[in-house]
Amino acid sequence: MFTVTAALTAAQLLSFCTESSEVSAANCSSYIVGVAEADLRSVCLPENSVYAQLVTEFVTKAKAEAPAVLIQMPAAAYLRAQWAENHPCP
């Protein structure tokens, strides 16, 4: 059996990150940590950056974003673009 799954959108990730349940918060953090660790060579996050800071940055920016952008954009791409803007490589 072959299953096709759609990529998590930025809107779906924001939903996980803003829900009050511990499971949702863990899903949010795990997803962001996974993307950050997979992209260590292509993004320049500060060495002293803590993952909680990355979650906070994502939620703050995503809440201010137009909903149409969040619905259409894959979460990983949104995070990478945000990190490139907030933490540009020297």
N, C-alpha and C positions, 0 to 999 in steps of 0.2 A: 504494500500500500504506500502511496506517495501522497504526502500532505503539503499543500502550499499555504504558507502563512504570509500575510502582509507585514511589512515593516511597521514597527511601532511609530506612530506619528508624534510630533512634538506636543500636540493637544492631549494625546493619551498619556504621555509621560507627565505632563503638567497635572493631569487628573490624579495620577498615582502620587505625585509629590505633594499635593494639597489635601488629599483625603486624610482623615484623622486616624485611620486604623494603622496599627503597627505593621501589618503585612504590606499595606500600600507604601508606607514610608520605606520599608526594607526593599521593596521592589524598585522604588525610585532610586534609592542610593546604590543598589546593586547594579542597576542599568548604567548610571552615570559613572560609577567606578569602572565598570567593564569597558565602556567606551574610552575613558581616560587612559586606562592601562593598555588598551589595544593601540592607542594613538600616541604613545609617549615619544615616538620619533618624529611625528609630524606636527605636534603642537608644543608650544613652549610654556607649559604651566610652571608657575613659580615652584622652586624646590620645596619651599615651606608650605605649599598649598595643602590644605586639608580637604578631604572630599566633602565634608559638610559645607565648606565655603563654595564649592562648585555647585552643590544642590541649591544653595541660597541664591547664587548668581543666576542660575537657570530659572528658578521660580520668579525672581524679581523681573527679569527681562521678559519672560514668556507672558507674565500677567499683563505687561504693557503692550504686548504685540497684538496685531490684528488677528482675530480668530481664524480668518481664512488662511493666513500664513501657517498657523500652527496645525491646522487640519491637513494641509497639503504636504507639509515638509516632514520627511523622516526625522525622527528624534536624534539619531546619531549625527546626521548632517547639520541639524540645527545646533547641536552642542559644539561640533567642530567649528562652525562659523562664529558662534559666540565666543569660543576660546580664542580664535584667531583675532577677533576684535578686542577682547578684553586683555589678552596676554600675547601681544604680537612678538614674534621671534626677533631677536636683535639682528 
